[in-house]
Amino acid sequence: MGGEMTSASLLAIPNCSEGTDSHRVDRLVQSCRVPGVRVLDVHSDADHNRTVITLAGSPLALVAAGVALAITCRDLIDLRVQRGVHPRVGALDVLPFVALRDVDMPVAVDAARLAARRIGDEVGIPGLLYGRAAGEGRERPGRLRARGAAALADAMARGEVMADFGPSAPHPSAGVTLVGARGPLIAWNMWVRDGTVDDARAIAAAVREGAPGGGLPGVRALGLMCPHRGLPQVSMNIEDFHKTPLAVVVARVRSEATGRGRIIGSSELVGLVPRDALKGSTPALLGLPRFHPAQLVEAHVGARRAPAIPED
């Protein structure tokens, strides 16, 4: 890939398994501040014990930031003692490279593969590819972490799952890192104001793709109990908001709750959201009364073309 390309079409959105210790979170964020990378957003959650960092920059700079972050996560986070309601298999759990336009997806794939190789070779953590970087059958990271870190380690020991780069077994304390390439998705949580975790799980089961009776295409959903908030949560990834608009997802979750005699409270946006995802609604109607324009992807990044990653 060549030609005149600028740096603004790719994002990297690493998810780290630390969301309770502000000093550690600061060190994680600082490690991402390599030349050519901007930190656009940091979202930490104590219940999930997870921090999601949104980065923009040139593909090679984003790869460098991902490797630097992997080192810091390895040195600071021990999965053997880490606790949180969100599933995880790594200290640097997930590292997606996000193409904001379809034409830039090959660059995101190259970035993901280079990052996974460097994390494996230089950091000593197995890099497992997912999404467009991995190919058919491995599109979603949930397939790899659904049963947890111990189950993934067993599957790797049996040869059922193999690292794409790096060691063949998980790092003792840092696990593995799932590295992918994808388009934009929306990470969206909704609080069940007067229900139980069983209510949240039932709602999640009803709305997720593949649910009996008709779930929502491209919607991944979990029901979780968040003890710090004292509320159950429906935690979702909306993988294609053009296919399943955000307003449809919100309305369906509210409807499922009402059908169970429950009330949905406010929503929570994790990271940024594309402007087009809000078409036909407003943040307030979606349950985000304190939404700020800085939470729009377009407030930081223009839809321009990303530079190629040179061939080895």
Backbone bond lengths (Angstrom), bond angles and torsions (degrees), N, CA, C in turn:
res aa  C-N    CA-C-N  psi(-1)  N-CA   C-N-CA  omega(-1)  CA-C   N-CA-C  phi
1 M - - - 1.470 - - 1.518 109.51 -
2 G 1.300 116.20 131.46 1.445 119.51 -179.96 1.498 109.99 -142.14
3 G 1.356 115.55 -161.50 1.446 119.46 179.53 1.501 112.05 97.17
4 E 1.339 114.19 173.99 1.460 120.75 179.44 1.521 109.57 -78.79
5 M 1.324 116.36 114.34 1.451 121.31 -178.79 1.519 108.84 -136.02
6 T 1.317 116.77 141.11 1.454 120.66 176.12 1.512 109.38 -101.94
7 S 1.328 117.31 179.98 1.454 121.27 -165.56 1.515 114.86 -96.84
8 A 1.310 119.95 3.02 1.461 118.47 -163.20 1.516 115.13 -97.79
9 S 1.327 119.49 5.91 1.455 119.34 -176.29 1.519 114.18 -94.49
10 L 1.325 118.06 -8.02 1.458 120.30 178.25 1.514 110.88 -111.75
11 L 1.330 114.55 142.63 1.452 122.17 167.12 1.517 107.80 -119.68
12 A 1.310 116.85 158.54 1.461 122.70 164.39 1.524 106.41 -124.24
13 I 1.336 116.12 137.30 1.470 119.65 -174.76 1.533 108.70 -131.39
14 P 1.329 116.95 73.49 1.471 119.56 -179.59 1.518 112.27 -67.37
15 N 1.333 114.69 143.41 1.461 123.46 175.33 1.519 107.83 -113.98
16 C 1.333 116.78 118.14 1.454 122.39 -176.78 1.528 110.01 -108.12
17 S 1.314 117.38 144.31 1.463 122.12 -177.41 1.520 111.36 -86.34
18 E 1.309 115.94 57.66 1.463 123.70 175.16 1.517 108.39 -154.11
19 G 1.325 115.92 122.20 1.456 118.93 179.21 1.505 113.64 -145.20
20 T 1.340 117.09 12.40 1.465 120.22 -176.81 1.517 113.98 -113.03
21 D 1.317 117.68 -29.10 1.463 122.37 -174.97 1.533 108.79 -102.11
22 S 1.325 116.91 108.00 1.467 120.62 -174.48 1.526 112.02 -63.84
23 H 1.319 117.86 -32.38 1.466 119.88 179.52 1.534 110.84 -68.43
24 R 1.314 115.59 -41.01 1.465 118.52 176.29 1.525 110.81 -65.74
25 V 1.322 116.55 -42.42 1.464 119.49 178.31 1.523 110.26 -58.85
26 D 1.333 117.06 -43.31 1.469 120.13 178.32 1.527 110.73 -59.12
27 R 1.324 117.35 -41.49 1.471 119.99 179.99 1.524 110.78 -66.46
28 L 1.327 116.96 -37.62 1.461 119.96 177.23 1.525 110.59 -62.77
29 V 1.321 116.41 -46.69 1.464 120.35 -178.77 1.523 110.49 -64.10
30 Q 1.330 116.70 -43.63 1.465 119.85 -178.55 1.528 111.62 -61.97
31 S 1.318 117.43 -33.28 1.465 119.42 -179.04 1.521 111.92 -66.93
32 C 1.339 116.81 -20.77 1.469 120.55 179.01 1.526 112.73 -80.37
33 R 1.318 116.97 -13.16 1.468 120.31 -172.57 1.527 110.43 -83.23
34 V 1.318 115.51 64.26 1.455 120.93 175.48 1.525 108.36 -89.31
35 P 1.330 118.29 160.94 1.470 119.71 178.85 1.523 112.07 -55.06
36 G 1.324 115.90 133.28 1.456 121.36 178.11 1.510 115.04 90.14
37 V 1.347 117.78 3.78 1.469 121.32 -179.17 1.517 109.64 -122.20
38 R 1.328 116.43 136.52 1.465 122.71 174.15 1.517 109.46 -113.29
39 V 1.317 116.01 135.89 1.462 121.36 173.71 1.528 107.65 -87.63
40 L 1.334 116.38 114.52 1.456 121.02 -175.88 1.524 112.70 -91.90
41 D 1.324 117.03 -32.70 1.462 119.51 -174.71 1.523 109.17 -160.21
42 V 1.326 115.38 145.31 1.467 122.36 174.38 1.524 107.54 -131.55
43 H 1.327 116.62 124.56 1.468 120.96 -179.99 1.524 107.68 -127.39
44 S 1.339 116.67 111.94 1.459 121.70 177.70 1.520 109.62 -109.45
45 D 1.323 115.62 144.60 1.462 121.24 179.84 1.526 108.39 -136.90
46 A 1.322 115.41 122.34 1.460 120.20 -176.96 1.523 111.95 -70.88
47 D 1.330 117.93 -37.71 1.459 120.16 179.51 1.527 111.17 -66.29
48 H 1.314 116.09 -46.13 1.467 119.93 176.87 1.525 111.07 -71.84
49 N 1.330 116.48 -20.48 1.471 123.40 -172.48 1.531 109.14 50.98
50 R 1.315 113.65 57.88 1.461 120.90 -169.76 1.520 108.85 -150.74
51 T 1.312 116.01 143.30 1.455 122.03 174.06 1.518 108.77 -126.44
52 V 1.323 115.42 128.64 1.458 122.58 178.34 1.528 107.43 -109.06
53 I 1.331 116.52 123.21 1.461 122.75 -176.80 1.523 107.98 -115.45
54 T 1.315 116.97 128.26 1.463 121.34 178.24 1.518 109.06 -103.38
55 L 1.332 116.25 122.45 1.459 123.16 -175.63 1.525 109.94 -121.07
56 A 1.328 116.07 147.03 1.462 122.18 172.78 1.516 108.57 -129.35
57 G 1.330 116.12 148.13 1.457 120.11 178.47 1.508 110.74 164.33
58 S 1.314 116.08 -174.69 1.456 120.16 176.61 1.525 109.02 -69.91
59 P 1.320 118.24 153.79 1.467 119.55 -178.27 1.519 114.00 -54.89
60 L 1.326 117.91 -45.15 1.462 119.40 -178.98 1.519 111.53 -66.22
61 A 1.336 117.34 -36.65 1.464 120.13 177.51 1.526 110.46 -67.45
62 L 1.333 117.52 -39.15 1.460 120.35 177.93 1.527 110.93 -65.26
63 V 1.308 116.91 -37.79 1.472 119.82 175.18 1.522 110.20 -61.74
64 A 1.335 116.79 -45.65 1.465 120.38 179.09 1.520 111.63 -60.40
65 A 1.350 116.44 -40.12 1.462 120.18 177.86 1.521 110.85 -64.60
66 G 1.329 117.06 -40.87 1.456 120.36 178.76 1.513 112.44 -62.74
67 V 1.326 116.70 -40.28 1.471 120.26 178.72 1.526 110.38 -67.50
68 A 1.330 117.17 -44.51 1.467 120.50 178.05 1.525 111.20 -60.51
69 L 1.320 116.71 -40.60 1.458 120.65 178.64 1.524 110.81 -67.02
70 A 1.319 117.60 -38.96 1.460 120.46 178.25 1.528 111.13 -59.63
71 I 1.330 116.86 -39.67 1.471 120.69 178.11 1.524 110.13 -63.93
72 T 1.333 116.55 -45.88 1.466 120.20 -178.72 1.522 110.64 -65.12
73 C 1.330 117.35 -42.83 1.469 120.41 177.26 1.524 110.52 -60.47
74 R 1.322 116.86 -44.15 1.476 120.44 179.39 1.523 110.90 -58.82
75 D 1.328 116.42 -39.58 1.458 120.56 -174.83 1.528 113.07 -80.68
76 L 1.345 117.55 -22.82 1.465 120.24 -174.23 1.519 114.78 -105.70
77 I 1.320 118.13 -26.03 1.462 121.46 -168.37 1.525 110.06 -115.12
78 D 1.305 116.18 128.53 1.463 122.49 177.68 1.524 107.96 -116.49
79 L 1.327 116.46 107.79 1.462 120.32 -177.70 1.521 112.82 -63.11
80 R 1.331 117.05 -20.36 1.461 119.61 -178.87 1.521 112.31 -67.87
81 V 1.328 116.82 -20.70 1.465 120.22 178.88 1.528 112.21 -120.18
82 Q 1.327 117.16 -5.83 1.458 121.01 -178.04 1.521 110.19 -74.34
83 R 1.335 116.12 137.38 1.449 121.75 178.61 1.526 109.63 -130.92
84 G 1.316 116.78 144.79 1.461 122.15 178.26 1.508 109.21 179.22
85 V 1.328 116.82 157.76 1.457 119.42 -174.72 1.528 112.96 -78.98
86 H 1.321 117.74 -15.35 1.463 120.35 -178.58 1.524 110.09 -85.16
87 P 1.340 118.63 135.03 1.465 120.11 175.87 1.520 111.12 -59.32
88 R 1.340 116.34 146.51 1.463 120.74 -179.36 1.518 110.09 -155.56
89 V 1.335 116.26 151.59 1.467 121.02 174.34 1.523 111.28 -131.23
90 G 1.345 117.36 0.01 1.450 119.19 -177.96 1.511 112.48 -151.29
91 A 1.332 115.38 156.24 1.465 120.63 173.22 1.528 108.85 -62.97
92 L 1.328 116.61 -54.99 1.466 120.81 161.57 1.515 104.32 -90.57
93 D 1.317 116.29 96.22 1.461 121.52 -165.93 1.516 111.74 -74.96
94 V 1.319 116.34 -50.88 1.464 121.83 -175.55 1.527 108.57 -136.36
95 L 1.334 116.05 136.71 1.460 121.74 177.83 1.528 108.36 -132.69
96 P 1.341 118.12 86.74 1.452 119.78 177.48 1.534 112.15 -89.90
97 F 1.319 115.10 140.64 1.462 122.14 169.77 1.522 106.42 -103.60
98 V 1.329 115.65 125.45 1.459 121.63 -167.32 1.526 110.01 -111.46
99 A 1.326 115.94 120.44 1.463 121.83 174.45 1.521 108.54 -89.97
100 L 1.313 116.72 121.98 1.459 120.31 -179.86 1.519 112.59 -79.19
101 R 1.343 116.61 -14.93 1.467 121.42 174.48 1.520 108.02 -132.20
102 D 1.329 116.83 148.60 1.459 120.84 179.87 1.519 111.83 -57.18
103 V 1.325 116.98 -36.20 1.453 120.72 -176.10 1.525 111.48 -65.01
104 D 1.322 117.85 -20.62 1.455 121.28 -178.98 1.524 113.52 -94.42
105 M 1.334 117.70 0.77 1.453 119.60 -178.41 1.534 113.22 -59.99
106 P 1.339 120.11 -39.24 1.471 117.65 177.65 1.529 113.14 -58.85
107 V 1.338 117.07 -33.35 1.460 119.91 177.75 1.529 110.07 -68.48
108 A 1.336 116.54 -40.60 1.463 120.14 177.81 1.525 110.77 -63.31
109 V 1.327 117.42 -39.69 1.466 121.34 177.68 1.522 110.19 -62.26
110 D 1.344 117.09 -46.16 1.461 120.43 178.58 1.528 111.07 -60.42
111 A 1.336 116.39 -42.54 1.459 120.37 -179.56 1.524 110.71 -63.24
112 A 1.329 117.19 -43.80 1.466 120.40 -179.56 1.519 111.21 -62.53
113 R 1.302 116.92 -44.28 1.466 119.68 -178.42 1.526 111.62 -66.77
114 L 1.336 116.30 -39.33 1.459 118.99 177.76 1.527 110.62 -66.27
115 A 1.321 117.13 -42.81 1.463 120.40 179.60 1.525 111.02 -63.00
116 A 1.341 117.36 -44.28 1.465 120.13 179.97 1.522 110.84 -62.45
117 R 1.325 117.00 -40.24 1.467 119.91 178.81 1.516 111.29 -65.33
118 R 1.331 117.02 -43.41 1.463 119.25 -179.29 1.533 111.47 -68.48
119 I 1.329 117.17 -38.54 1.461 119.57 177.79 1.531 110.26 -63.48
120 G 1.322 116.40 -39.87 1.462 119.54 177.19 1.510 112.87 -66.60
121 D 1.340 116.37 -46.90 1.462 120.68 -174.04 1.522 112.99 -77.93
122 E 1.348 116.90 -41.14 1.459 120.52 -171.59 1.523 113.82 -96.54
123 V 1.317 117.16 -26.58 1.466 120.88 -175.37 1.524 111.12 -104.94
124 G 1.333 117.44 -20.03 1.449 120.94 179.10 1.513 114.15 79.34
125 I 1.323 116.44 23.94 1.459 122.11 179.49 1.527 107.99 -116.83
126 P 1.324 118.15 130.03 1.466 118.99 179.21 1.522 111.44 -58.90
127 G 1.324 115.29 133.88 1.459 121.45 175.03 1.518 109.74 -103.93
128 L 1.325 116.92 118.08 1.461 122.39 178.96 1.527 108.32 -111.26
129 L 1.306 116.14 125.17 1.457 120.95 -176.72 1.520 111.27 -83.69
130 Y 1.336 115.49 148.95 1.457 121.66 172.59 1.521 108.26 -146.16
131 G 1.319 115.98 177.06 1.458 120.43 179.40 1.517 111.18 67.44
132 R 1.314 115.72 -152.74 1.462 120.76 -177.10 1.524 111.85 -65.18
133 A 1.320 117.47 -18.60 1.460 120.51 177.63 1.516 112.48 -74.79
134 A 1.336 117.64 -17.41 1.460 121.12 -172.39 1.514 113.34 -104.79
135 G 1.320 117.56 -34.10 1.453 120.23 -179.09 1.516 112.71 101.30
136 E 1.309 115.34 -173.59 1.457 123.55 -172.17 1.527 111.87 -57.61
137 G 1.332 115.83 134.15 1.448 121.45 175.44 1.516 115.09 89.09
138 R 1.332 117.21 -7.34 1.464 119.67 -178.27 1.527 109.93 -130.15
139 E 1.318 114.97 35.48 1.454 119.36 -172.80 1.519 113.13 -71.38
140 R 1.331 118.28 -27.52 1.464 120.00 -169.99 1.519 110.84 -121.26
141 P 1.327 117.18 136.44 1.457 119.38 179.53 1.515 113.36 -66.91
142 G 1.340 117.51 -23.51 1.453 120.50 -179.53 1.516 113.06 -58.58
143 R 1.332 117.27 -29.86 1.461 120.66 178.50 1.526 111.09 -62.23
144 L 1.324 116.54 -32.18 1.458 120.92 -176.34 1.519 113.07 -87.83
145 R 1.341 117.82 -26.12 1.461 118.35 -175.31 1.517 113.21 -114.53
146 A 1.327 117.77 9.06 1.458 120.53 -173.17 1.521 112.34 -58.81
147 R 1.327 117.92 -37.92 1.466 120.63 -176.06 1.530 112.73 -100.61
148 G 1.330 117.04 2.81 1.458 119.47 174.71 1.512 113.77 98.96
149 A 1.341 114.53 173.35 1.458 121.87 -173.85 1.524 111.95 -65.15
150 A 1.327 117.99 -42.27 1.459 120.44 -177.75 1.523 111.18 -64.38
151 A 1.331 116.40 -41.85 1.461 119.67 179.68 1.525 110.92 -66.19
152 L 1.332 117.36 -38.08 1.456 119.68 177.53 1.524 110.39 -65.77
153 A 1.331 117.96 -40.99 1.461 121.06 177.76 1.530 110.74 -60.09
154 D 1.333 116.96 -41.66 1.462 120.38 177.72 1.523 111.10 -63.76
155 A 1.335 116.29 -42.12 1.460 119.89 179.74 1.526 111.10 -64.22
156 M 1.332 116.56 -36.88 1.459 119.48 177.31 1.526 110.74 -69.09
157 A 1.335 117.34 -37.70 1.466 120.71 178.78 1.527 111.03 -64.52
158 R 1.321 117.06 -33.76 1.470 121.24 179.27 1.525 112.53 -83.16
159 G 1.330 117.15 -5.93 1.455 120.59 -179.04 1.510 114.09 81.53
160 E 1.339 117.26 9.75 1.464 120.49 179.24 1.522 111.85 -77.01
161 V 1.327 116.57 -29.57 1.462 123.32 173.93 1.511 107.09 -126.18
162 M 1.317 116.82 133.36 1.466 120.83 -177.94 1.512 109.44 -123.56
163 A 1.335 115.31 140.44 1.457 119.80 175.11 1.523 109.33 -66.97
164 D 1.317 115.97 141.21 1.462 119.74 174.99 1.518 111.26 -78.00
165 F 1.331 115.68 -30.90 1.460 121.50 179.59 1.523 108.84 -144.53
166 G 1.327 115.82 150.96 1.450 120.37 173.85 1.517 113.29 84.34
167 P 1.338 116.52 -162.04 1.463 121.40 -176.05 1.519 112.35 -59.44
168 S 1.335 115.24 156.32 1.464 120.28 -178.98 1.519 112.74 -84.66
169 A 1.335 117.02 -12.01 1.460 121.59 179.57 1.522 109.10 -123.37
170 P 1.333 118.53 152.19 1.462 120.44 178.70 1.522 112.64 -59.30
171 H 1.324 116.03 149.94 1.467 121.62 172.32 1.531 107.87 -62.63
172 P 1.339 118.59 139.78 1.471 120.09 -174.93 1.529 114.67 -54.41
173 S 1.327 117.60 -39.02 1.464 119.75 -177.36 1.518 113.57 -110.78
174 A 1.331 117.55 -23.95 1.464 121.04 -173.85 1.520 113.65 -105.52
175 G 1.325 118.49 -4.97 1.454 121.12 175.06 1.512 113.68 68.20
176 V 1.331 115.27 -131.85 1.464 122.46 179.14 1.522 107.76 -127.23
177 T 1.323 115.76 168.64 1.457 120.68 172.45 1.524 108.80 -123.33
178 L 1.321 115.66 127.26 1.457 122.32 176.68 1.518 108.23 -90.54
179 V 1.325 117.03 119.34 1.460 122.01 -173.88 1.519 108.23 -118.70
180 G 1.333 116.15 126.66 1.452 118.70 -174.02 1.507 114.31 -139.01
181 A 1.318 114.52 173.91 1.465 123.26 172.90 1.520 106.93 -131.17
182 R 1.314 115.79 133.07 1.465 120.23 -177.46 1.513 109.90 -157.31
183 G 1.330 115.34 172.34 1.446 121.34 169.64 1.517 110.04 -86.12
184 P 1.329 117.55 -178.19 1.468 120.38 -179.39 1.528 111.26 -65.00
185 L 1.309 115.76 139.48 1.460 121.05 167.97 1.521 108.38 -129.06
186 I 1.314 115.86 168.55 1.459 121.42 179.55 1.517 108.42 -115.50
187 A 1.317 116.53 121.79 1.460 121.98 174.32 1.523 107.44 -93.70
188 W 1.323 116.23 116.53 1.457 121.85 -166.95 1.524 109.84 -138.51
189 N 1.317 116.57 128.02 1.457 122.11 178.12 1.525 110.09 -117.14
190 M 1.328 116.09 147.43 1.461 121.20 176.15 1.526 108.47 -133.99
191 W 1.332 115.35 136.94 1.456 121.50 -174.85 1.526 110.63 -94.55
192 V 1.339 115.28 133.98 1.469 121.28 174.14 1.527 106.46 -90.02
193 R 1.312 115.93 107.07 1.461 120.90 -166.14 1.522 113.48 -71.12
194 D 1.332 118.05 -30.24 1.469 119.82 -172.88 1.517 111.71 -134.54
195 G 1.336 117.19 29.12 1.455 119.63 -175.39 1.514 112.96 -122.81
196 T 1.321 115.02 -166.69 1.454 123.67 -179.30 1.529 109.23 -115.41
197 V 1.323 115.73 172.92 1.459 118.97 177.06 1.524 110.23 -64.96
198 D 1.334 117.37 -28.77 1.468 119.12 176.48 1.528 111.06 -65.11
199 D 1.335 116.42 -36.18 1.465 119.53 175.06 1.522 110.41 -63.37
200 A 1.333 116.33 -45.69 1.463 120.03 -179.79 1.522 111.06 -61.46
201 R 1.322 116.73 -40.35 1.466 120.06 179.34 1.519 111.35 -67.14
202 A 1.314 116.65 -38.66 1.464 119.62 178.81 1.523 111.16 -66.49
203 I 1.321 116.78 -41.11 1.466 120.08 177.74 1.519 110.28 -64.12
204 A 1.337 116.26 -45.14 1.465 120.24 178.89 1.524 111.02 -59.58
205 A 1.329 116.53 -43.05 1.462 120.45 -179.71 1.518 112.00 -64.09
206 A 1.337 116.76 -30.73 1.465 120.61 -178.36 1.516 112.96 -78.35
207 V 1.339 117.75 -29.27 1.462 119.44 -174.05 1.523 112.98 -97.49
208 R 1.320 118.69 -21.48 1.470 119.13 -175.03 1.518 111.39 -69.11
209 E 1.313 115.72 154.65 1.465 121.32 178.79 1.526 110.49 -56.69
210 G 1.311 115.00 137.36 1.451 120.19 178.24 1.510 114.57 87.62
211 A 1.335 118.14 1.72 1.459 120.46 179.98 1.525 110.41 -65.05
212 P 1.328 117.59 141.08 1.472 119.90 175.14 1.529 110.17 -57.12
213 G 1.303 115.74 133.07 1.454 119.70 179.97 1.506 114.26 89.15
214 G 1.331 116.53 -4.06 1.459 118.62 173.17 1.508 115.07 111.08
215 G 1.324 116.24 86.91 1.454 120.74 171.50 1.517 110.30 -82.99
216 L 1.316 116.20 -174.74 1.459 121.94 -177.33 1.529 109.98 -99.14
217 P 1.324 117.75 127.06 1.468 120.91 -177.80 1.525 111.73 -57.72
218 G 1.327 116.16 133.72 1.455 121.76 175.07 1.513 114.47 73.43
219 V 1.326 118.26 14.84 1.466 121.04 179.09 1.520 109.01 -107.24
220 R 1.326 116.06 122.39 1.466 123.02 173.18 1.527 106.68 -103.95
221 A 1.317 117.75 134.72 1.461 119.62 -173.47 1.519 110.63 -144.95
222 L 1.337 115.19 140.70 1.454 123.37 174.37 1.521 108.71 -130.27
223 G 1.314 116.64 148.26 1.452 121.52 170.01 1.514 109.13 -103.47
224 L 1.326 117.20 123.73 1.460 122.31 -174.03 1.521 110.16 -130.16
225 M 1.327 116.24 152.08 1.453 121.29 171.24 1.517 108.63 -102.54
226 C 1.320 117.06 126.57 1.464 122.24 -176.74 1.527 109.24 -110.17
227 P 1.330 117.70 96.22 1.471 119.91 -172.15 1.516 114.36 -64.56
228 H 1.341 118.68 -32.26 1.463 119.21 179.09 1.523 111.18 -63.38
229 R 1.313 116.73 -38.03 1.459 121.29 177.01 1.524 112.38 -85.33
230 G 1.318 115.78 -20.40 1.449 119.78 -177.50 1.512 113.11 70.94
231 L 1.338 116.94 24.91 1.458 121.21 -176.30 1.522 110.07 -137.78
232 P 1.331 117.02 147.48 1.461 119.90 169.94 1.527 110.27 -77.63
233 Q 1.311 114.73 156.54 1.461 121.01 -173.59 1.518 109.79 -137.41
234 V 1.334 115.91 140.70 1.464 122.07 166.44 1.523 106.38 -98.59
235 S 1.325 115.44 110.91 1.460 121.87 -174.92 1.526 108.52 -104.51
236 M 1.341 116.98 124.64 1.461 120.58 -170.93 1.520 112.87 -133.07
237 N 1.315 115.14 150.04 1.454 123.91 162.85 1.529 107.67 -114.54
238 I 1.315 116.07 125.35 1.465 121.82 177.29 1.519 106.29 -104.18
239 E 1.329 115.67 104.93 1.456 120.83 -167.17 1.528 113.43 -78.42
240 D 1.316 118.08 -25.76 1.465 121.41 -179.42 1.520 108.26 -145.72
241 F 1.331 116.54 94.42 1.464 119.92 -176.31 1.525 112.15 -72.85
242 H 1.336 118.00 -13.99 1.466 119.65 172.89 1.532 110.18 -72.26
243 K 1.319 116.64 -38.18 1.462 121.65 179.62 1.526 110.83 -77.07
244 T 1.323 116.31 -42.70 1.464 121.70 179.52 1.517 108.00 -128.30
245 P 1.336 118.23 95.96 1.467 120.75 -175.69 1.526 112.18 -60.96
246 L 1.325 114.50 149.38 1.456 121.05 -179.90 1.527 111.11 -56.34
247 A 1.323 117.63 -41.44 1.463 120.51 -179.62 1.524 111.46 -61.64
248 V 1.325 117.26 -34.22 1.470 121.14 177.72 1.526 110.15 -67.20
249 V 1.324 116.46 -41.82 1.463 120.40 179.85 1.526 110.24 -62.71
250 V 1.329 116.27 -47.84 1.466 120.70 -178.76 1.532 110.33 -60.66
251 A 1.334 116.28 -45.61 1.462 119.67 -179.57 1.526 111.56 -62.79
252 R 1.332 116.66 -38.33 1.466 119.88 -178.96 1.528 110.98 -68.35
253 V 1.322 117.62 -42.37 1.468 120.33 178.39 1.523 109.88 -61.89
254 R 1.317 116.62 -44.36 1.465 119.83 178.60 1.533 110.93 -62.12
255 S 1.319 116.70 -40.94 1.455 120.51 -179.85 1.524 111.49 -64.98
256 E 1.327 116.80 -43.13 1.461 120.25 178.99 1.528 110.70 -63.46
257 A 1.337 116.39 -37.83 1.459 119.62 177.94 1.520 111.01 -66.22
258 T 1.317 116.16 -44.68 1.470 120.20 179.66 1.517 110.92 -59.99
259 G 1.339 116.06 -39.97 1.455 119.75 179.45 1.512 113.23 -64.00
260 R 1.309 116.77 -19.36 1.464 121.95 177.37 1.526 112.15 -102.13
261 G 1.342 116.02 8.83 1.448 120.04 179.90 1.512 113.49 73.96
262 R 1.345 116.92 24.50 1.467 122.20 -178.56 1.520 110.21 -116.12
263 I 1.319 115.44 163.76 1.465 121.71 -178.60 1.530 108.33 -121.69
264 I 1.332 114.70 132.19 1.459 120.06 174.28 1.522 108.74 -89.08
265 G 1.323 116.07 132.21 1.456 120.99 176.83 1.519 111.16 -89.86
266 S 1.308 116.83 -133.65 1.459 120.89 -175.32 1.525 111.43 -78.94
267 S 1.321 114.40 166.08 1.462 122.22 174.21 1.520 109.25 -103.36
268 E 1.329 115.02 165.20 1.464 121.50 177.07 1.515 108.57 -137.05
269 L 1.308 116.44 126.31 1.454 123.06 174.72 1.520 108.78 -94.69
270 V 1.324 117.08 128.07 1.461 121.85 176.57 1.524 107.52 -101.79
271 G 1.323 116.79 114.91 1.453 120.42 -177.85 1.522 111.24 83.80
272 L 1.337 115.99 -142.95 1.456 122.16 -174.46 1.525 110.49 -111.34
273 V 1.323 115.67 166.79 1.455 121.49 -179.52 1.533 108.93 -135.24
274 P 1.338 118.41 138.26 1.468 119.64 174.89 1.526 110.95 -66.42
275 R 1.329 115.65 144.87 1.467 120.50 -179.37 1.530 111.43 -57.00
276 D 1.331 117.43 -40.18 1.460 120.46 -176.75 1.526 112.38 -61.72
277 A 1.344 116.70 -24.15 1.465 119.18 -178.74 1.518 112.20 -68.73
278 L 1.335 117.11 -18.22 1.464 120.86 -178.80 1.523 112.75 -95.44
279 K 1.323 117.13 0.00 1.464 119.92 -179.76 1.524 110.60 -61.59
280 G 1.324 115.63 137.77 1.446 120.76 178.95 1.505 114.47 84.01
281 S 1.325 117.11 3.38 1.456 120.37 178.17 1.528 107.91 -151.81
282 T 1.302 116.12 -171.67 1.464 121.98 174.83 1.521 108.01 -136.38
283 P 1.335 118.04 156.69 1.469 118.78 177.11 1.518 113.17 -54.89
284 A 1.331 117.27 -39.62 1.463 119.52 -179.11 1.531 111.06 -63.10
285 L 1.346 117.61 -42.90 1.457 120.46 179.11 1.524 112.16 -66.11
286 L 1.332 115.68 -26.03 1.460 120.39 178.55 1.524 112.37 -85.75
287 G 1.325 116.87 -2.27 1.459 120.37 177.64 1.505 114.66 95.32
288 L 1.348 117.41 18.30 1.466 122.09 179.67 1.532 109.63 -116.47
289 P 1.303 118.94 75.46 1.473 120.07 -175.44 1.515 113.60 -67.21
290 R 1.334 117.91 -23.18 1.475 120.80 -177.91 1.526 111.84 -105.96
291 F 1.311 116.65 25.92 1.463 120.53 178.97 1.529 110.49 -61.26
292 H 1.346 115.78 139.46 1.467 121.70 179.21 1.528 109.07 -120.51
293 P 1.332 118.37 143.21 1.469 119.72 179.33 1.523 113.93 -55.91
294 A 1.333 117.79 -22.92 1.468 120.18 178.07 1.523 111.90 -66.62
295 Q 1.340 117.37 -12.21 1.458 120.48 177.20 1.522 112.76 -84.48
296 L 1.330 117.06 0.06 1.460 121.42 173.89 1.520 110.27 -84.59
297 V 1.313 117.01 136.24 1.463 120.64 175.78 1.519 110.39 -55.54
298 E 1.334 115.93 -41.59 1.464 120.48 -174.53 1.521 112.83 -68.81
299 A 1.319 118.02 -14.41 1.466 119.73 175.43 1.518 111.51 -68.34
300 H 1.322 116.29 -18.62 1.465 120.91 -175.55 1.522 113.32 -119.57
301 V 1.329 116.31 -31.68 1.458 120.47 -167.51 1.514 109.28 -132.39
302 G 1.321 116.95 130.04 1.448 121.96 174.54 1.511 110.82 -89.77
303 A 1.292 116.19 157.71 1.465 121.12 -179.09 1.514 109.66 -84.10
304 R 1.332 114.97 69.62 1.461 120.16 177.83 1.523 109.42 -111.13
305 R 1.295 116.47 177.34 1.453 120.31 -172.54 1.526 110.42 -92.29
306 A 1.326 116.14 142.13 1.458 121.97 -175.34 1.520 110.32 -89.58
307 P 1.341 117.33 152.84 1.459 119.97 177.18 1.509 111.55 -73.93
308 A 1.298 114.49 151.25 1.470 118.97 178.40 1.517 109.68 -72.68
309 I 1.341 114.97 155.98 1.455 121.81 168.85 1.521 106.87 -91.97
310 P 1.337 118.10 125.70 1.462 119.37 -178.10 1.523 111.52 -59.84
311 E 1.317 116.40 147.42 1.467 120.89 173.80 1.525 108.87 -67.06
312 D 1.359 115.20 150.79 1.470 119.02 176.45 1.531 109.71 -63.97
